[in-house]
Each structure stands twice: as C-alpha cells, then as structure tokens.
Amino acid sequence: MPLFKKRTAGKPGEWYYCLEHKKVEEGPDCPGKDRFGPYATRGEAEHAMETARERNLEWENDPKWHDAPKGGAPDGG
C-alpha cells in the first residue's frame, strides 16, 4: 500500500496555471513542477505569468537580495 495517495482530481475552486500547456486548470491536473498556484480565482490564475514577472522585477531591484558587498562589485573569482 502506498504511503501517499496521488491526488488526481483537484478541489473545486483551486485554480492553477500550467506552464507546460500555457493554460488555466481547475484543480491540479499537471505535476507541481509544471504549474503555478493554487489561486483563489480563475482570473488570478489567468494573470499568473504577469504576476510572476512583476515579482521578479521587485526582487531584482530589492537591495536585500543582492550578493554584492556594500560599495563594491560582486566577487569575480
């Protein structure tokens, strides 16, 4: 008997964006490595890529996430 049961059907109201198929799915139809979510609404899932781009820009410009020492260039080797 398997320790973990594979969940094949998602819960109603769970929305995901599948990176492989580039579409919104209700419930986790595709593997976790290929999806963003869960989202509360279909609309949020439809904008998953836009949300990811915005967050990536915020992180790239956040000084707390830079590895360079203050006042200097990153170590070059």
N, CA, C and O atoms as a Tripos MOL2 file, in Angstrom:
@<TRIPOS>MOLECULE
protein
  308   307    77     0     0
PROTEIN
NO_CHARGES

@<TRIPOS>ATOM
      1 N           0.8430   -1.1730    0.0000 N.3       1 MET1
      2 CA          0.0000    0.0000    0.0000 C.3       1 MET1
      3 C           0.8920    1.2410    0.0000 C.2       1 MET1
      4 O           1.7990    1.3500    0.8250 O.2       1 MET1
      5 N           0.6410    2.1780   -0.9200 N.am      2 PRO2
      6 CA          1.4790    3.3730   -0.9840 C.3       2 PRO2
      7 C           1.2840    4.2650    0.2420 C.2       2 PRO2
      8 O           0.1980    4.3640    0.8140 O.2       2 PRO2
      9 N           2.3710    4.8950    0.6070 N.am      3 LEU3
     10 CA          2.3360    5.7910    1.7540 C.3       3 LEU3
     11 C           1.5390    7.0520    1.4320 C.2       3 LEU3
     12 O           0.7710    7.5400    2.2610 O.2       3 LEU3
     13 N           1.7290    7.5720    0.2200 N.am      4 PHE4
     14 CA          0.9990    8.7660   -0.1970 C.3       4 PHE4
     15 C           0.1380    8.4190   -1.3840 C.2       4 PHE4
     16 O           0.5860    7.7450   -2.3110 O.2       4 PHE4
     17 N          -1.0820    8.8730   -1.3610 N.am      5 LYS5
     18 CA         -2.0050    8.6290   -2.4540 C.3       5 LYS5
     19 C          -1.9080    9.7760   -3.4500 C.2       5 LYS5
     20 O          -1.9790   10.9420   -3.0610 O.2       5 LYS5
     21 N          -1.7490    9.4590   -4.7180 N.am      6 LYS6
     22 CA         -1.6740   10.5010   -5.7370 C.3       6 LYS6
     23 C          -3.0620   11.1030   -5.9350 C.2       6 LYS6
     24 O          -4.0350   10.3950   -6.1940 O.2       6 LYS6
     25 N          -3.1290   12.4150   -5.8090 N.am      7 ARG7
     26 CA         -4.3930   13.1090   -5.9800 C.3       7 ARG7
     27 C          -4.5810   13.4070   -7.4570 C.2       7 ARG7
     28 O          -3.8140   14.1730   -8.0410 O.2       7 ARG7
     29 N          -5.5880   12.8120   -8.0580 N.am      8 THR8
     30 CA         -5.8050   13.0010   -9.4860 C.3       8 THR8
     31 C          -6.8090   14.1050   -9.7810 C.2       8 THR8
     32 O          -6.7410   14.7370  -10.8350 O.2       8 THR8
     33 N          -7.7390   14.3460   -8.8620 N.am      9 ALA9
     34 CA         -8.7340   15.3880   -9.0840 C.3       9 ALA9
     35 C          -8.5080   16.5180   -8.1020 C.2       9 ALA9
     36 O          -8.2480   16.2930   -6.9200 O.2       9 ALA9
     37 N          -8.6090   17.7130   -8.5990 N.am     10 GLY10
     38 CA         -8.4350   18.8720   -7.7390 C.3      10 GLY10
     39 C          -9.7110   19.2200   -7.0010 C.2      10 GLY10
     40 O         -10.7870   18.6980   -7.2900 O.2      10 GLY10
     41 N          -9.5610   20.1010   -6.0560 N.am     11 LYS11
     42 CA        -10.7200   20.5930   -5.3220 C.3      11 LYS11
     43 C         -11.3970   21.6800   -6.1470 C.2      11 LYS11
     44 O         -10.7140   22.4870   -6.7790 O.2      11 LYS11
     45 N         -12.7010   21.7150   -6.1530 N.am     12 PRO12
     46 CA        -13.3740   22.8270   -6.8290 C.3      12 PRO12
     47 C         -12.9430   24.1460   -6.1920 C.2      12 PRO12
     48 O         -12.8780   24.2670   -4.9690 O.2      12 PRO12
     49 N         -12.6560   25.1120   -7.0240 N.am     13 GLY13
     50 CA        -12.2400   26.4060   -6.5250 C.3      13 GLY13
     51 C         -10.7420   26.5870   -6.4460 C.2      13 GLY13
     52 O         -10.2820   27.6950   -6.1670 O.2      13 GLY13
     53 N          -9.9610   25.5490   -6.6780 N.am     14 GLU14
     54 CA         -8.5000   25.6750   -6.7560 C.3      14 GLU14
     55 C          -8.1260   25.8750   -8.2170 C.2      14 GLU14
     56 O          -8.4450   25.0480   -9.0710 O.2      14 GLU14
     57 N          -7.4550   26.9660   -8.4900 N.am     15 TRP15
     58 CA         -7.0710   27.2840   -9.8630 C.3      15 TRP15
     59 C          -5.5580   27.3070   -9.9890 C.2      15 TRP15
     60 O          -4.8590   27.7950   -9.1010 O.2      15 TRP15
     61 N          -5.0600   26.7800  -11.0880 N.am     16 TYR16
     62 CA         -3.6270   26.6910  -11.3600 C.3      16 TYR16
     63 C          -3.3570   27.1860  -12.7730 C.2      16 TYR16
     64 O          -4.2340   27.1630  -13.6370 O.2      16 TYR16
     65 N          -2.1220   27.6350  -12.9900 N.am     17 TYR17
     66 CA         -1.6770   27.9630  -14.3410 C.3      17 TYR17
     67 C          -0.6300   26.9330  -14.7240 C.2      17 TYR17
     68 O           0.4070   26.8280  -14.0700 O.2      17 TYR17
     69 N          -0.8930   26.1700  -15.7810 N.am     18 CYS18
     70 CA          0.0270   25.1370  -16.2430 C.3      18 CYS18
     71 C           1.0630   25.7570  -17.1710 C.2      18 CYS18
     72 O           0.7250   26.3240  -18.2100 O.2      18 CYS18
     73 N           2.3280   25.6430  -16.7820 N.am     19 LEU19
     74 CA          3.4270   26.1910  -17.5770 C.3      19 LEU19
     75 C           3.6780   25.3600  -18.8320 C.2      19 LEU19
     76 O           4.1470   25.8860  -19.8410 O.2      19 LEU19
     77 N           3.3740   24.0930  -18.7740 N.am     20 GLU20
     78 CA          3.5830   23.1890  -19.9130 C.3      20 GLU20
     79 C           2.5650   23.4520  -21.0250 C.2      20 GLU20
     80 O           2.9270   23.5590  -22.1970 O.2      20 GLU20
     81 N           1.2930   23.5540  -20.6440 N.am     21 HIS21
     82 CA          0.2180   23.7260  -21.6200 C.3      21 HIS21
     83 C          -0.1860   25.1910  -21.8200 C.2      21 HIS21
     84 O          -0.9640   25.5180  -22.7160 O.2      21 HIS21
     85 N           0.3640   26.0700  -20.9580 N.am     22 LYS22
     86 CA          0.0720   27.5040  -21.0190 C.3      22 LYS22
     87 C          -1.4280   27.7800  -20.9590 C.2      22 LYS22
     88 O          -1.9860   28.5140  -21.7740 O.2      22 LYS22
     89 N          -2.0640   27.1530  -19.9470 N.am     23 LYS23
     90 CA         -3.4970   27.3680  -19.7720 C.3      23 LYS23
     91 C          -3.8730   27.2330  -18.3000 C.2      23 LYS23
     92 O          -3.1260   26.6760  -17.4960 O.2      23 LYS23
     93 N          -5.0400   27.7520  -17.9740 N.am     24 VAL24
     94 CA         -5.5800   27.6910  -16.6230 C.3      24 VAL24
     95 C          -6.3110   26.3720  -16.4460 C.2      24 VAL24
     96 O          -7.0320   25.9170  -17.3340 O.2      24 VAL24
     97 N          -6.1110   25.7650  -15.2760 N.am     25 GLU25
     98 CA         -6.7710   24.4960  -14.9720 C.3      25 GLU25
     99 C          -7.4300   24.5890  -13.6070 C.2      25 GLU25
    100 O          -6.8860   25.1970  -12.6850 O.2      25 GLU25
    101 N          -8.5930   23.9900  -13.4840 N.am     26 GLU26
    102 CA         -9.2230   23.8980  -12.1690 C.3      26 GLU26
    103 C          -8.7720   22.5920  -11.5560 C.2      26 GLU26
    104 O          -9.0260   21.5150  -12.0940 O.2      26 GLU26
    105 N          -8.1030   22.7010  -10.4270 N.am     27 GLY27
    106 CA         -7.5400   21.5140   -9.7960 C.3      27 GLY27
    107 C          -6.1830   21.2040  -10.3830 C.2      27 GLY27
    108 O          -5.8790   21.6240  -11.5000 O.2      27 GLY27
    109 N          -5.3610   20.4740   -9.6490 N.am     28 PRO28
    110 CA         -4.0010   20.1910  -10.1160 C.3      28 PRO28
    111 C          -3.9640   19.0300  -11.1070 C.2      28 PRO28
    112 O          -3.7110   17.8890  -10.7190 O.2      28 PRO28
    113 N          -4.2160   19.3150  -12.3820 N.am     29 ASP29
    114 CA         -4.1840   18.2700  -13.3960 C.3      29 ASP29
    115 C          -2.7550   17.8920  -13.7860 C.2      29 ASP29
    116 O          -2.4810   16.7300  -14.0850 O.2      29 ASP29
    117 N          -1.8570   18.8560  -13.7840 N.am     30 CYS30
    118 CA         -0.4720   18.6230  -14.1930 C.3      30 CYS30
    119 C           0.4370   18.5520  -12.9640 C.2      30 CYS30
    120 O           0.0540   19.0150  -11.8900 O.2      30 CYS30
    121 N           1.6410   17.9740  -13.1100 N.am     31 PRO31
    122 CA          2.5780   17.8750  -11.9830 C.3      31 PRO31
    123 C           2.9370   19.2460  -11.4160 C.2      31 PRO31
    124 O           2.9180   20.2500  -12.1280 O.2      31 PRO31
    125 N           3.2610   19.2710  -10.1410 N.am     32 GLY32
    126 CA          3.5920   20.5090   -9.4450 C.3      32 GLY32
    127 C           4.7340   21.2740  -10.0770 C.2      32 GLY32
    128 O           4.7510   22.5040  -10.0220 O.2      32 GLY32
    129 N           5.7000   20.5750  -10.6830 N.am     33 LYS33
    130 CA          6.8430   21.2460  -11.3030 C.3      33 LYS33
    131 C           6.4400   22.0530  -12.5340 C.2      33 LYS33
    132 O           7.2040   22.8940  -13.0070 O.2      33 LYS33
    133 N           5.2360   21.7940  -13.0530 N.am     34 ASP34
    134 CA          4.7780   22.4470  -14.2780 C.3      34 ASP34
    135 C           3.6700   23.4570  -14.0480 C.2      34 ASP34
    136 O           2.9980   23.8510  -15.0020 O.2      34 ASP34
    137 N           3.4540   23.8940  -12.7900 N.am     35 ARG35
    138 CA          2.3210   24.7870  -12.5660 C.3      35 ARG35
    139 C           2.6010   25.8230  -11.4940 C.2      35 ARG35
    140 O           3.4570   25.6340  -10.6300 O.2      35 ARG35
    141 N           1.8620   26.9250  -11.5650 N.am     36 PHE36
    142 CA          1.8160   27.9450  -10.5270 C.3      36 PHE36
    143 C           0.4640   27.8120   -9.8470 C.2      36 PHE36
    144 O          -0.5290   27.4860  -10.4980 O.2      36 PHE36
    145 N           0.4160   28.0600   -8.5590 N.am     37 GLY37
    146 CA         -0.8630   28.0480   -7.8590 C.3      37 GLY37
    147 C          -0.7590   27.2720   -6.5650 C.2      37 GLY37
    148 O           0.3230   26.8010   -6.2130 O.2      37 GLY37
    149 N          -1.8430   27.1300   -5.8610 N.am     38 PRO38
    150 CA         -3.2070   27.4350   -6.2820 C.3      38 PRO38
    151 C          -3.5580   28.9050   -6.1200 C.2      38 PRO38
    152 O          -2.9970   29.6170   -5.2870 O.2      38 PRO38
    153 N          -4.4950   29.3300   -6.9370 N.am     39 TYR39
    154 CA         -5.0500   30.6720   -6.8810 C.3      39 TYR39
    155 C          -6.5020   30.5700   -6.4600 C.2      39 TYR39
    156 O          -7.1480   29.5480   -6.6920 O.2      39 TYR39
    157 N          -7.0210   31.6230   -5.8430 N.am     40 ALA40
    158 CA         -8.3970   31.6270   -5.3430 C.3      40 ALA40
    159 C          -9.4200   31.7590   -6.4640 C.2      40 ALA40
    160 O         -10.5450   31.2740   -6.3510 O.2      40 ALA40
    161 N          -9.0130   32.4280   -7.5620 N.am     41 THR41
    162 CA         -9.9610   32.6360   -8.6620 C.3      41 THR41
    163 C          -9.3100   32.2860   -9.9960 C.2      41 THR41
    164 O          -8.0870   32.2360  -10.1250 O.2      41 THR41
    165 N         -10.1570   32.0500  -10.9660 N.am     42 ARG42
    166 CA         -9.6750   31.7820  -12.3240 C.3      42 ARG42
    167 C          -8.9120   32.9920  -12.8630 C.2      42 ARG42
    168 O          -7.8900   32.8390  -13.5320 O.2      42 ARG42
    169 N          -9.4120   34.1910  -12.5700 N.am     43 GLY43
    170 CA         -8.7710   35.4240  -13.0420 C.3      43 GLY43
    171 C          -7.3520   35.5710  -12.5250 C.2      43 GLY43
    172 O          -6.4580   35.9740  -13.2690 O.2      43 GLY43
    173 N          -7.1360   35.2440  -11.2450 N.am     44 GLU44
    174 CA         -5.7800   35.3040  -10.6920 C.3      44 GLU44
    175 C          -4.8640   34.3310  -11.4230 C.2      44 GLU44
    176 O          -3.7190   34.6650  -11.7280 O.2      44 GLU44
    177 N          -5.3620   33.1320  -11.7040 N.am     45 ALA45
    178 CA         -4.5640   32.1320  -12.4100 C.3      45 ALA45
    179 C          -4.2600   32.5750  -13.8420 C.2      45 ALA45
    180 O          -3.1750   32.3070  -14.3590 O.2      45 ALA45
    181 N          -5.2150   33.2510  -14.4800 N.am     46 GLU46
    182 CA         -5.0010   33.7390  -15.8460 C.3      46 GLU46
    183 C          -3.8720   34.7590  -15.9090 C.2      46 GLU46
    184 O          -3.2170   34.8920  -16.9430 O.2      46 GLU46
    185 N          -3.6370   35.4800  -14.8170 N.am     47 HIS47
    186 CA         -2.5980   36.5030  -14.7740 C.3      47 HIS47
    187 C          -1.3340   36.0140  -14.0590 C.2      47 HIS47
    188 O          -0.5200   36.8290  -13.6250 O.2      47 HIS47
    189 N          -1.1650   34.7210  -13.9350 N.am     48 ALA48
    190 CA         -0.0350   34.1490  -13.1930 C.3      48 ALA48
    191 C           1.3120   34.5800  -13.7680 C.2      48 ALA48
    192 O           2.2160   34.9280  -13.0080 O.2      48 ALA48
    193 N           1.4620   34.5660  -15.0680 N.am     49 MET49
    194 CA          2.7450   34.9260  -15.6720 C.3      49 MET49
    195 C           3.0450   36.4100  -15.4710 C.2      49 MET49
    196 O           4.1910   36.7860  -15.2250 O.2      49 MET49
    197 N           2.0250   37.2450  -15.5740 N.am     50 GLU50
    198 CA          2.1930   38.6840  -15.3470 C.3      50 GLU50
    199 C           2.6040   38.9440  -13.8950 C.2      50 GLU50
    200 O           3.4940   39.7510  -13.6270 O.2      50 GLU50
    201 N           1.9460   38.2540  -12.9680 N.am     51 THR51
    202 CA          2.2720   38.3860  -11.5490 C.3      51 THR51
    203 C           3.7110   37.9450  -11.2920 C.2      51 THR51
    204 O           4.4310   38.5960  -10.5350 O.2      51 THR51
    205 N           4.1310   36.8530  -11.9120 N.am     52 ALA52
    206 CA          5.4960   36.3610  -11.7340 C.3      52 ALA52
    207 C           6.5140   37.3670  -12.2690 C.2      52 ALA52
    208 O           7.5400   37.6000  -11.6300 O.2      52 ALA52
    209 N           6.2480   37.9610  -13.4260 N.am     53 ARG53
    210 CA          7.1500   38.9750  -13.9850 C.3      53 ARG53
    211 C           7.2760   40.1670  -13.0440 C.2      53 ARG53
    212 O           8.3790   40.6580  -12.8030 O.2      53 ARG53
    213 N           6.1450   40.6330  -12.5130 N.am     54 GLU54
    214 CA          6.1700   41.7810  -11.6030 C.3      54 GLU54
    215 C           6.9730   41.4560  -10.3450 C.2      54 GLU54
    216 O           7.7640   42.2800   -9.8870 O.2      54 GLU54
    217 N           6.7770   40.2700   -9.7860 N.am     55 ARG55
    218 CA          7.5060   39.8870   -8.5790 C.3      55 ARG55
    219 C           8.9960   39.7300   -8.8610 C.2      55 ARG55
    220 O           9.8250   40.1070   -8.0320 O.2      55 ARG55
    221 N           9.3390   39.1840  -10.0060 N.am     56 ASN56
    222 CA         10.7530   39.0440  -10.3540 C.3      56 ASN56
    223 C          11.4250   40.4120  -10.4500 C.2      56 ASN56
    224 O          12.5560   40.5800   -9.9940 O.2      56 ASN56
    225 N          10.7410   41.3850  -11.0390 N.am     57 LEU57
    226 CA         11.2980   42.7390  -11.1260 C.3      57 LEU57
    227 C          11.4900   43.3450   -9.7410 C.2      57 LEU57
    228 O          12.5060   43.9880   -9.4760 O.2      57 LEU57
    229 N          10.5160   43.1400   -8.8570 N.am     58 GLU58
    230 CA         10.6390   43.6470   -7.4870 C.3      58 GLU58
    231 C          11.8500   43.0260   -6.7920 C.2      58 GLU58
    232 O          12.6150   43.7280   -6.1320 O.2      58 GLU58
    233 N          12.0220   41.7240   -6.9400 N.am     59 TRP59
    234 CA         13.1350   41.0280   -6.2860 C.3      59 TRP59
    235 C          14.4780   41.4540   -6.8780 C.2      59 TRP59
    236 O          15.4550   41.6190   -6.1480 O.2      59 TRP59
    237 N          14.5260   41.6290   -8.1900 N.am     60 GLU60
    238 CA         15.7780   42.0400   -8.8310 C.3      60 GLU60
    239 C          16.2150   43.4260   -8.3670 C.2      60 GLU60
    240 O          17.4090   43.7220   -8.3300 O.2      60 GLU60
    241 N          15.2600   44.2670   -8.0160 N.am     61 ASN61
    242 CA         15.5720   45.6300   -7.5900 C.3      61 ASN61
    243 C          15.5840   45.7900   -6.0760 C.2      61 ASN61
    244 O          15.7350   46.9070   -5.5800 O.2      61 ASN61
    245 N          15.4310   44.7160   -5.3450 N.am     62 ASP62
    246 CA         15.4280   44.7690   -3.8820 C.3      62 ASP62
    247 C          16.8640   44.6370   -3.3800 C.2      62 ASP62
    248 O          17.4990   43.6070   -3.6060 O.2      62 ASP62
    249 N          17.3840   45.6590   -2.7050 N.am     63 PRO63
    250 CA         18.7810   45.6110   -2.2580 C.3      63 PRO63
    251 C          19.0670   44.4780   -1.2700 C.2      63 PRO63
    252 O          20.2190   44.0660   -1.1300 O.2      63 PRO63
    253 N          18.0530   43.9740   -0.5890 N.am     64 LYS64
    254 CA         18.2620   42.8660    0.3530 C.3      64 LYS64
    255 C          18.6380   41.5670   -0.3540 C.2      64 LYS64
    256 O          19.1720   40.6580    0.2820 O.2      64 LYS64
    257 N          18.3680   41.4600   -1.6660 N.am     65 TRP65
    258 CA         18.6180   40.2190   -2.3900 C.3      65 TRP65
    259 C          19.9130   40.2350   -3.1940 C.2      65 TRP65
    260 O          20.2240   39.2510   -3.8650 O.2      65 TRP65
    261 N          20.6630   41.3050   -3.1460 N.am     66 HIS66
    262 CA         21.9110   41.3730   -3.9020 C.3      66 HIS66
    263 C          23.0540   40.8030   -3.0670 C.2      66 HIS66
    264 O          23.1460   41.0600   -1.8670 O.2      66 HIS66
    265 N          23.9220   40.0260   -3.7140 N.am     67 ASP67
    266 CA         25.0550   39.4010   -3.0320 C.3      67 ASP67
    267 C          26.2900   40.2950   -2.9910 C.2      67 ASP67
    268 O          27.2530   39.9860   -2.2890 O.2      67 ASP67
    269 N          26.2730   41.3930   -3.7330 N.am     68 ALA68
    270 CA         27.4470   42.2650   -3.8000 C.3      68 ALA68
    271 C          27.6530   42.9500   -2.4420 C.2      68 ALA68
    272 O          26.6930   43.3960   -1.8150 O.2      68 ALA68
    273 N          28.9050   43.0270   -1.9970 N.am     69 PRO69
    274 CA         29.1680   43.7620   -0.7590 C.3      69 PRO69
    275 C          28.8790   45.2420   -0.9580 C.2      69 PRO69
    276 O          28.9490   45.7520   -2.0760 O.2      69 PRO69
    277 N          28.5570   45.9170    0.1190 N.am     70 LYS70
    278 CA         28.2190   47.3390    0.0230 C.3      70 LYS70
    279 C          29.4010   48.1350   -0.5110 C.2      70 LYS70
    280 O          30.5260   48.0090   -0.0270 O.2      70 LYS70
    281 N          29.1230   48.9580   -1.5200 N.am     71 GLY71
    282 CA         30.1410   49.8320   -2.0790 C.3      71 GLY71
    283 C          31.1220   49.1420   -3.0010 C.2      71 GLY71
    284 O          32.1190   49.7480   -3.3930 O.2      71 GLY71
    285 N          30.8710   47.8870   -3.3620 N.am     72 GLY72
    286 CA         31.8290   47.1930   -4.2240 C.3      72 GLY72
    287 C          31.1440   46.3120   -5.2450 C.2      72 GLY72
    288 O          29.9280   46.1210   -5.2110 O.2      72 GLY72
    289 N          31.9270   45.7880   -6.1380 N.am     73 ALA73
    290 CA         31.4130   44.8900   -7.1670 C.3      73 ALA73
    291 C          31.3400   43.4760   -6.5950 C.2      73 ALA73
    292 O          32.0280   43.1620   -5.6240 O.2      73 ALA73
    293 N          30.5060   42.6220   -7.1960 N.am     74 PRO74
    294 CA         30.4510   41.2360   -6.7460 C.3      74 PRO74
    295 C          31.7870   40.5430   -6.9690 C.2      74 PRO74
    296 O          32.5340   40.9070   -7.8770 O.2      74 PRO74
    297 N          32.0860   39.5580   -6.1520 N.am     75 ASP75
    298 CA         33.3360   38.8020   -6.2910 C.3      75 ASP75
    299 C          33.4000   38.1710   -7.6660 C.2      75 ASP75
    300 O          32.4510   37.5180   -8.1000 O.2      75 ASP75
    301 N          34.4890   38.3570   -8.3370 N.am     76 GLY76
    302 CA         34.6340   37.8620   -9.6970 C.3      76 GLY76
    303 C          35.5140   36.6330   -9.7990 C.2      76 GLY76
    304 O          35.7800   36.1720  -10.9100 O.2      76 GLY76
    305 N          35.9700   36.0920   -8.7050 N.am     77 GLY77
    306 CA         36.6530   34.8530   -8.8450 C.3      77 GLY77
    307 C          37.9660   34.7830   -8.2850 C.2      77 GLY77
    308 O          38.6170   33.7420   -8.3670 O.2      77 GLY77
@<TRIPOS>BOND
     1     1     2 1
     2     2     3 1
     3     3     4 2
     4     3     5 am
     5     5     6 1
     6     6     7 1
     7     7     8 2
     8     7     9 am
     9     9    10 1
    10    10    11 1
    11    11    12 2
    12    11    13 am
    13    13    14 1
    14    14    15 1
    15    15    16 2
    16    15    17 am
    17    17    18 1
    18    18    19 1
    19    19    20 2
    20    19    21 am
    21    21    22 1
    22    22    23 1
    23    23    24 2
    24    23    25 am
    25    25    26 1
    26    26    27 1
    27    27    28 2
    28    27    29 am
    29    29    30 1
    30    30    31 1
    31    31    32 2
    32    31    33 am
    33    33    34 1
    34    34    35 1
    35    35    36 2
    36    35    37 am
    37    37    38 1
    38    38    39 1
    39    39    40 2
    40    39    41 am
    41    41    42 1
    42    42    43 1
    43    43    44 2
    44    43    45 am
    45    45    46 1
    46    46    47 1
    47    47    48 2
    48    47    49 am
    49    49    50 1
    50    50    51 1
    51    51    52 2
    52    51    53 am
    53    53    54 1
    54    54    55 1
    55    55    56 2
    56    55    57 am
    57    57    58 1
    58    58    59 1
    59    59    60 2
    60    59    61 am
    61    61    62 1
    62    62    63 1
    63    63    64 2
    64    63    65 am
    65    65    66 1
    66    66    67 1
    67    67    68 2
    68    67    69 am
    69    69    70 1
    70    70    71 1
    71    71    72 2
    72    71    73 am
    73    73    74 1
    74    74    75 1
    75    75    76 2
    76    75    77 am
    77    77    78 1
    78    78    79 1
    79    79    80 2
    80    79    81 am
    81    81    82 1
    82    82    83 1
    83    83    84 2
    84    83    85 am
    85    85    86 1
    86    86    87 1
    87    87    88 2
    88    87    89 am
    89    89    90 1
    90    90    91 1
    91    91    92 2
    92    91    93 am
    93    93    94 1
    94    94    95 1
    95    95    96 2
    96    95    97 am
    97    97    98 1
    98    98    99 1
    99    99   100 2
   100    99   101 am
   101   101   102 1
   102   102   103 1
   103   103   104 2
   104   103   105 am
   105   105   106 1
   106   106   107 1
   107   107   108 2
   108   107   109 am
   109   109   110 1
   110   110   111 1
   111   111   112 2
   112   111   113 am
   113   113   114 1
   114   114   115 1
   115   115   116 2
   116   115   117 am
   117   117   118 1
   118   118   119 1
   119   119   120 2
   120   119   121 am
   121   121   122 1
   122   122   123 1
   123   123   124 2
   124   123   125 am
   125   125   126 1
   126   126   127 1
   127   127   128 2
   128   127   129 am
   129   129   130 1
   130   130   131 1
   131   131   132 2
   132   131   133 am
   133   133   134 1
   134   134   135 1
   135   135   136 2
   136   135   137 am
   137   137   138 1
   138   138   139 1
   139   139   140 2
   140   139   141 am
   141   141   142 1
   142   142   143 1
   143   143   144 2
   144   143   145 am
   145   145   146 1
   146   146   147 1
   147   147   148 2
   148   147   149 am
   149   149   150 1
   150   150   151 1
   151   151   152 2
   152   151   153 am
   153   153   154 1
   154   154   155 1
   155   155   156 2
   156   155   157 am
   157   157   158 1
   158   158   159 1
   159   159   160 2
   160   159   161 am
   161   161   162 1
   162   162   163 1
   163   163   164 2
   164   163   165 am
   165   165   166 1
   166   166   167 1
   167   167   168 2
   168   167   169 am
   169   169   170 1
   170   170   171 1
   171   171   172 2
   172   171   173 am
   173   173   174 1
   174   174   175 1
   175   175   176 2
   176   175   177 am
   177   177   178 1
   178   178   179 1
   179   179   180 2
   180   179   181 am
   181   181   182 1
   182   182   183 1
   183   183   184 2
   184   183   185 am
   185   185   186 1
   186   186   187 1
   187   187   188 2
   188   187   189 am
   189   189   190 1
   190   190   191 1
   191   191   192 2
   192   191   193 am
   193   193   194 1
   194   194   195 1
   195   195   196 2
   196   195   197 am
   197   197   198 1
   198   198   199 1
   199   199   200 2
   200   199   201 am
   201   201   202 1
   202   202   203 1
   203   203   204 2
   204   203   205 am
   205   205   206 1
   206   206   207 1
   207   207   208 2
   208   207   209 am
   209   209   210 1
   210   210   211 1
   211   211   212 2
   212   211   213 am
   213   213   214 1
   214   214   215 1
   215   215   216 2
   216   215   217 am
   217   217   218 1
   218   218   219 1
   219   219   220 2
   220   219   221 am
   221   221   222 1
   222   222   223 1
   223   223   224 2
   224   223   225 am
   225   225   226 1
   226   226   227 1
   227   227   228 2
   228   227   229 am
   229   229   230 1
   230   230   231 1
   231   231   232 2
   232   231   233 am
   233   233   234 1
   234   234   235 1
   235   235   236 2
   236   235   237 am
   237   237   238 1
   238   238   239 1
   239   239   240 2
   240   239   241 am
   241   241   242 1
   242   242   243 1
   243   243   244 2
   244   243   245 am
   245   245   246 1
   246   246   247 1
   247   247   248 2
   248   247   249 am
   249   249   250 1
   250   250   251 1
   251   251   252 2
   252   251   253 am
   253   253   254 1
   254   254   255 1
   255   255   256 2
   256   255   257 am
   257   257   258 1
   258   258   259 1
   259   259   260 2
   260   259   261 am
   261   261   262 1
   262   262   263 1
   263   263   264 2
   264   263   265 am
   265   265   266 1
   266   266   267 1
   267   267   268 2
   268   267   269 am
   269   269   270 1
   270   270   271 1
   271   271   272 2
   272   271   273 am
   273   273   274 1
   274   274   275 1
   275   275   276 2
   276   275   277 am
   277   277   278 1
   278   278   279 1
   279   279   280 2
   280   279   281 am
   281   281   282 1
   282   282   283 1
   283   283   284 2
   284   283   285 am
   285   285   286 1
   286   286   287 1
   287   287   288 2
   288   287   289 am
   289   289   290 1
   290   290   291 1
   291   291   292 2
   292   291   293 am
   293   293   294 1
   294   294   295 1
   295   295   296 2
   296   295   297 am
   297   297   298 1
   298   298   299 1
   299   299   300 2
   300   299   301 am
   301   301   302 1
   302   302   303 1
   303   303   304 2
   304   303   305 am
   305   305   306 1
   306   306   307 1
   307   307   308 2
@<TRIPOS>SUBSTRUCTURE
     1 MET1         2 RESIDUE 1 A MET
     2 PRO2         6 RESIDUE 1 A PRO
     3 LEU3        10 RESIDUE 1 A LEU
     4 PHE4        14 RESIDUE 1 A PHE
     5 LYS5        18 RESIDUE 1 A LYS
     6 LYS6        22 RESIDUE 1 A LYS
     7 ARG7        26 RESIDUE 1 A ARG
     8 THR8        30 RESIDUE 1 A THR
     9 ALA9        34 RESIDUE 1 A ALA
    10 GLY10       38 RESIDUE 1 A GLY
    11 LYS11       42 RESIDUE 1 A LYS
    12 PRO12       46 RESIDUE 1 A PRO
    13 GLY13       50 RESIDUE 1 A GLY
    14 GLU14       54 RESIDUE 1 A GLU
    15 TRP15       58 RESIDUE 1 A TRP
    16 TYR16       62 RESIDUE 1 A TYR
    17 TYR17       66 RESIDUE 1 A TYR
    18 CYS18       70 RESIDUE 1 A CYS
    19 LEU19       74 RESIDUE 1 A LEU
    20 GLU20       78 RESIDUE 1 A GLU
    21 HIS21       82 RESIDUE 1 A HIS
    22 LYS22       86 RESIDUE 1 A LYS
    23 LYS23       90 RESIDUE 1 A LYS
    24 VAL24       94 RESIDUE 1 A VAL
    25 GLU25       98 RESIDUE 1 A GLU
    26 GLU26      102 RESIDUE 1 A GLU
    27 GLY27      106 RESIDUE 1 A GLY
    28 PRO28      110 RESIDUE 1 A PRO
    29 ASP29      114 RESIDUE 1 A ASP
    30 CYS30      118 RESIDUE 1 A CYS
    31 PRO31      122 RESIDUE 1 A PRO
    32 GLY32      126 RESIDUE 1 A GLY
    33 LYS33      130 RESIDUE 1 A LYS
    34 ASP34      134 RESIDUE 1 A ASP
    35 ARG35      138 RESIDUE 1 A ARG
    36 PHE36      142 RESIDUE 1 A PHE
    37 GLY37      146 RESIDUE 1 A GLY
    38 PRO38      150 RESIDUE 1 A PRO
    39 TYR39      154 RESIDUE 1 A TYR
    40 ALA40      158 RESIDUE 1 A ALA
    41 THR41      162 RESIDUE 1 A THR
    42 ARG42      166 RESIDUE 1 A ARG
    43 GLY43      170 RESIDUE 1 A GLY
    44 GLU44      174 RESIDUE 1 A GLU
    45 ALA45      178 RESIDUE 1 A ALA
    46 GLU46      182 RESIDUE 1 A GLU
    47 HIS47      186 RESIDUE 1 A HIS
    48 ALA48      190 RESIDUE 1 A ALA
    49 MET49      194 RESIDUE 1 A MET
    50 GLU50      198 RESIDUE 1 A GLU
    51 THR51      202 RESIDUE 1 A THR
    52 ALA52      206 RESIDUE 1 A ALA
    53 ARG53      210 RESIDUE 1 A ARG
    54 GLU54      214 RESIDUE 1 A GLU
    55 ARG55      218 RESIDUE 1 A ARG
    56 ASN56      222 RESIDUE 1 A ASN
    57 LEU57      226 RESIDUE 1 A LEU
    58 GLU58      230 RESIDUE 1 A GLU
    59 TRP59      234 RESIDUE 1 A TRP
    60 GLU60      238 RESIDUE 1 A GLU
    61 ASN61      242 RESIDUE 1 A ASN
    62 ASP62      246 RESIDUE 1 A ASP
    63 PRO63      250 RESIDUE 1 A PRO
    64 LYS64      254 RESIDUE 1 A LYS
    65 TRP65      258 RESIDUE 1 A TRP
    66 HIS66      262 RESIDUE 1 A HIS
    67 ASP67      266 RESIDUE 1 A ASP
    68 ALA68      270 RESIDUE 1 A ALA
    69 PRO69      274 RESIDUE 1 A PRO
    70 LYS70      278 RESIDUE 1 A LYS
    71 GLY71      282 RESIDUE 1 A GLY
    72 GLY72      286 RESIDUE 1 A GLY
    73 ALA73      290 RESIDUE 1 A ALA
    74 PRO74      294 RESIDUE 1 A PRO
    75 ASP75      298 RESIDUE 1 A ASP
    76 GLY76      302 RESIDUE 1 A GLY
    77 GLY77      306 RESIDUE 1 A GLY
